[in-house]
Amino acid sequence: MQILINNAVFEDSKIKRYISKLTVEELNQLSEPCHLIDWKKHYYELLILTGLKERDIKDFVKRFYSGTKAQDSLLQSDIGSNLLVVLMYHFLEQKDQQTFSTLMIYYMIRQYGNFFRIMFKFCKPEVFEYTLNHLNPAHLFIRERTISNALFHLATEMRKRYEKYFIELNAEKISGFLYESRGRIAQSLKSFGEAYYNYESKGYGIGAPKETETGEEIYPQELEKGSRIAELVSNKICVYKEIDYKAFDNAKSLTRVNTSAATIIIKGLQESFLLNDVKFIIELFFKDIKSVNEICGKEFIPYVKKLMSLKRTSKTVYFKQEINTLLVKVIENTKFKSKYSRLTNQTQFQFNSFLAFYLTFYTKNLLC
């Protein structure tokens, strides 16, 4: 590795911006049925930003895996995967955990894209979406709610398991990482593909409706606008770190939480890894809206309170639950975490309600 590092000229700030923007864009686009990952152009751009040539990576692969069980493996010789391995090591060496984590997520996205192309020579969006809505509840894509979340979950698992081996440059363990990560993704896509081709053969998916929690059917085109707005809101909050102070004041006034804790919460939302959580919550907010008055009129506040008062549901996910899950993630590494755990249930609910109102007021202010 040291020979390769000596040959490289890493443009760290440009690489960080590039990989962060690329990862967020791909995670967003994975919500679209049949999305294809275009790796080749990004591979050459990353080579330029590292000052390396393809020959440098190939020579590194021969040296690094020499003497290991996997030295002749096709997977280990993949130069794209190993370029990302080199970048992960480089940023770990720089003690840049955030960029290492982002690269790990993008590595999973790329592996998903590789196997997707093998699995689907031609993909029909309507069948793809139907399959995603009718998978076994135990399937990773359902258990983690979206494909993006599933890849994020796998990246988190792989990071925890293999990070120390990247630092140690343990070739056997890094080889194990390449195999395990690809195998986990391949397993999920294989079972998804089997269901897809089964549904396609039966003619399922054409104009298939989705159900609200009341059982009312809503067709995909009716949900498109809400999904686009959810994407816009989540990007503004998590990626571009834009604060809506009007929404902040309104949410704080309604829930009567203290300013310092409320500030910690909205600042904590400004992390790209929370993008899918915020997007999903906004989509749930739109899901049962029956009139524009519930967003822009006097029914807005009662509607949000109703979502937050729900005590039980037959659905596996619902708005109130997702707000709490997000809040726990937001305060995880803050000084507010220990204080929050000592609060009464009623006071904790106030902070959950603050987060719910901040996100929904944020959305309302963009629309109305």
N, C-alpha and C positions, 0 to 999 in steps of 0.2 A: 504493500500500500504506500509506503514512504516514497518509493521511486515515482509512483503516479502522482502523489501529492506535490513532489518537487517539480514535476513537469507542468503542473496545473497553475493557472492564474485565476483564482476564484473571484468573481465579481459579486461578493456576498450580498450587498444591498439589492442589486438587480435580480439575483437568483431568488432571494426571499420574496420580493414583490411579484416576480413572475410565477413562482410556484404557488404562492398564496392566492393570487388572482385566478390561476388555472384551476386549482382545486375547488375553490368556491363555485366557479362557473360550471365545472363538471358535476358537482354535487347537485346544483340546481337543475341542470339539464337531465340528470338521471330520473327526474320526476316525469319526464316525457316518455311515453311508450316507445320502445325500440331505439332508444338513443345509442348512437355509435360513438365510441371513443376514438379520436384521431390522435395517435401517439407520435407518428413519424415527424411531423413538423416541429413538435415540441422537443423531441429528442435532439434534433439538429440545433435548435435554439439553445438548449441547455449545454450542448457541447461547446458552442460559441462562448457562452457565459462562464465556462470553466477553463477555457483555453486549451482543452484537450482535443485530440483527434481520435477517430475510431480505432486506429491501430494501438493507441495508448490503452484503451479499455480492453481490447483483445489480449494484449500482452499482460495486462494486470490479471485477467481471468486465468491465464495459463499459470502464472506464478502463484497466485493466491490459493487456488484449489489443488495445486500440485501435491500429490501424496495423500489426498483425502479420498474417501470412498466415492465421492461424486466428481472426481476430476475429469471424467469423460462424458458426464451427463450433458444432454442438450440444454436442459433447464439452466444449469450452472453457466453454460457458455453464452447465454442470452446477454448481449451487450447492453440492451436497454435496461434490463433489470439490474445489471451490475453498475451502470451509471448512477441509478438511483441509490444503490447500496453505497457507492462512493460518496454521494452527496449526504446521505444520512450519517455516515461516519464523520465527514468533514464538519457538519454542523453540531454533532455531539461533541466533537473535539473542541469546538468553539463554545461549548456549554450553552448552546442555543436550543433548548428543549422544544420551543414552539415550532421552529422550522423543521426540526427532526420529526415531530408529530405530524406536521402537515405533509411532509414527504412520505411518511408511512401511509397516510390516508391516500395520497395520490398513487402510491405503489399499488394499493388494493384496487383503486379505480382502474388502473392500467391492466392489472391481471383480470379483472372483471371484463374489460373491453376485449382482451385477447380471447378469452374463452367464449364470450358472447358471439364473436365473429365465427368461431368454429361451430357453435351450436345453432346459430340462426343465419342461414345463407340468404333467406328472405324473411322479413318479419312484418307481420300485419299488426298495426297499432291497436286495432279494436280487439283482436284476439289476445294480444299481449296484456292489455288493460283488464280484459275479462278474466284471464288467468290469474293476474295479480290479486283480483278481488275474490277469487274462489280457491285460493291455495289452502292447504291444511294449516290450521292455526299454529301448529308446531314449527312450520317452516320459518327459517331465519328471516325472510323478507316480511313475513307477517308479524313474527314475534318482535321485531325491531321497527315495525310500522311502515318503513319504506326501504327501497333498495339502498338509498344514500345512507340511511341510519345503519343498515346492516353492514355496509362496508366500513363505516365509522366504528362500529362495534368491533369488527374483526381487527381493524387497525389498532384499536386500544388494547385488545388482547395480545396481539403480536408485539406491540411496544413493551408492554409489561413483562412479557416472557423473554424477549430477545435483546432488549436494550443493552444489557451488560455485556453481551457477546459481541455487539458492534464495537463497544468501547475497547474490548479485549482483542478485537480482530480475530475471533475464533472462527476459522474457516469452516470447520465441521458444523458448528452451531448455526452459522449464517446460511450454510447450505441447507440445514434443516428448516430454517425460516423460509427459504425460497420454496421448498417442497410443501411445507405445512400451509402456508398462506395460499398458494395456488390450489392445493387440494381442497381447502375449506370452501373457496369460491367456486371451484369446479363442481363440488358436491351439491351446493345450493342451486347453481345454474342448471345442472343436469336434471335434478328433480323438477325444477321450474319448466325446463324444456319438455320433459315428458308430459307434464300437465298441459302445456301449450299445444303440443301436437295432437294430444288426445282431444282437446276442446276444438281445435281447428278441424279435425276430421269429422266432428259432429256438427260443424257449422255454427258453433257458439261465438258470441262476441259482437255480432253486428248490431249496433245500436243498443247494446246492453245497458240498462239503467242501473243507477246506484240507489240505495235506500237510505232514507233519513232514519233517525232513531224511532220515529213513530210508524215506520213502515211505508211512508210515502215515497214513491219512486221519483227520482230526479235524473234527467238525462245528462250525459257528460257535458254537452254544450252549455247547460245552465250553471255548471260549476266552474267553467273555465275562467270567468271574470274574477271570481273569488280567489282562485288559485294564483292568478297573475298579481292581484293586489297583495296577497300573502307573501309572494316572492319579493315584491317591491318593498313592503314593510320590513321584512326580515333582512334584506340587504341594507336598507337604510340604517337599521339599528345595529346589526351585528358586524357588517363589513365596513360601511362608511362612517359608523360611530356617530350618527346624527341623533341628538336629543331633542325631543319636542317638549319644551318647557311649559307650554300651555297644558299639554296632556299630563305632565308631571304635577302641576299645581292642582288641576281638577281631580286627579286620582288621590293626591294627598289630602285634599280638602274633604273628599267624600269618605275616606277611610280613617282619617285622623291619625295617621302614623307620623312618627317624628322625622324631621327633615334629614338628619344625618344617615339614618338607616335607609330611608327611601332613596337617598343619593347613592349609597353603596349598591343598592339593587339595580338602579338604572345604569350605573357605570359598569356593573358586572355583566350586563347584557351585551356589552360591546366586545364580544368574542366570536370569531368566525365559526368555532366549533358548535356554537349554540344556534346557528342559522336554521337548521332543520327543525329544531324544537319550536322556535318562534314561528316559523312558517306553518307548521302543523297546527299550532294553537290558533292562528288567524284563520286557517281553513275551517277549523272546528267552530269558530265564532260565526262564520258565514253559513255554516251547514244548515242550520234550522231557521234562518231569517226568512220571514214570509213577506215582508214589505220594507220599503226604503225607510219608513218611519222608525223601524227598529234600529237603524243606524244613525240617521240624520235628524230624527224627530224626538218627541218627548218619551217615546217608548224605549229609547236607548238604555237608560240607566236601569229600569226595571228588567229589561232583557238580560243585561249582564249579571244583575243580581240573581236572576232566575238560574242562569248557567252556574253560578257559584253556590247556589243553595241546594243543588242536586245532591242527594245523599247516596243514592244507589242507582244502578242502571244495568241492563243485561249486556250492554256493549263492553268490549274489552278495554276501550279507551274513551274518555270523555273529557270535556273542557276543564272542569274543576281539578281532576286528577292530574292532567297535563300541566296546569299552572303550578301545582305543588311540586311536581317533578322538576320543572324548570327552575323554580325558586331555590330548591335544594342545590341544584347545580351552580346557580349564580352565586350563592353565598359560601360555597364549599371552601374556598381559599381566602376568606375574608375574616376580619376581626368580629364581624356580626354573627358568625356561625355559632359560636359558643353561647352568646347571649340569646339567640333565637331558640336554641334547644331548651333553654330554661323558661321560656315564656309559657303562659297558659294557652290552652287550645284556642280560646277566643281571640287572644292577641295574635297568635300565629295566623289565624284566619284573616285578621285585619291586613297583615302583610301580604298574604296570598291574594286578597281582594285588591290591594293596592297594585300589585303586579298585573292582575287581570284588567283593571281599569286603565292602567297606563298603556298597555298594549292595544286595548280596544279604542281608547280615546285617540291614540296615535293614528290608528286606522281611520277612525271617523274624521279626524282633522285633514287627512289626505283626500278623503272622498267628498266631504260635504261643504 
